[in-house]
Amino acid sequence: MGALLPAAFTYDPSPDFGASPTPFILMMAAGFVIGVVGHVVRAKGLVVLGIGLIFLATFLLPLVTNVRSS
């Protein structure tokens, strides 16, 4: 375990994730738009959906994509 810790923090200036960031950026933008609309119309469900999309696009899906390509 101790040998893996430094390997997890090495800097790679050109990582190869194997996926284009465009779908993630579009999903994040859609999440922001849905969240703002949810705030304007005071619909908690839309706000939650927007936050969920932002979370998926910025953390969960890129993490899954990175783990699968390794």
C-alpha positions, 0 to 999 in steps of 0.5 A, spaced: 500 500 500 505 504 501 508 503 494 502 505 491 501 512 494 506 515 491 504 512 484 497 515 485 500 522 486 505 523 480 503 528 475 502 526 467 502 532 463 498 529 457 494 524 460 490 519 455 483 518 458 480 515 452 474 519 451 473 526 449 471 531 454 465 534 450 460 530 452 461 531 459 462 539 458 455 539 455 452 534 460 455 539 465 452 545 462 445 542 461 445 541 469 446 548 470 441 550 465 436 545 468 438 547 475 437 555 474 430 553 471 428 549 477 430 555 481 426 560 477 420 556 477 421 554 484 421 546 482 425 542 487 425 536 482 429 540 477 434 543 482 436 536 484 436 533 477 441 539 475 445 538 481 445 530 479 447 532 472 453 536 474 455 531 479 455 526 474 459 530 468 464 533 473 466 527 477 462 520 476 462 519 469 470 521 468 472 517 474 468 511 471 471 512 464 478 513 467 478 507 471 475 503 465 481 505 460 486 503 465 
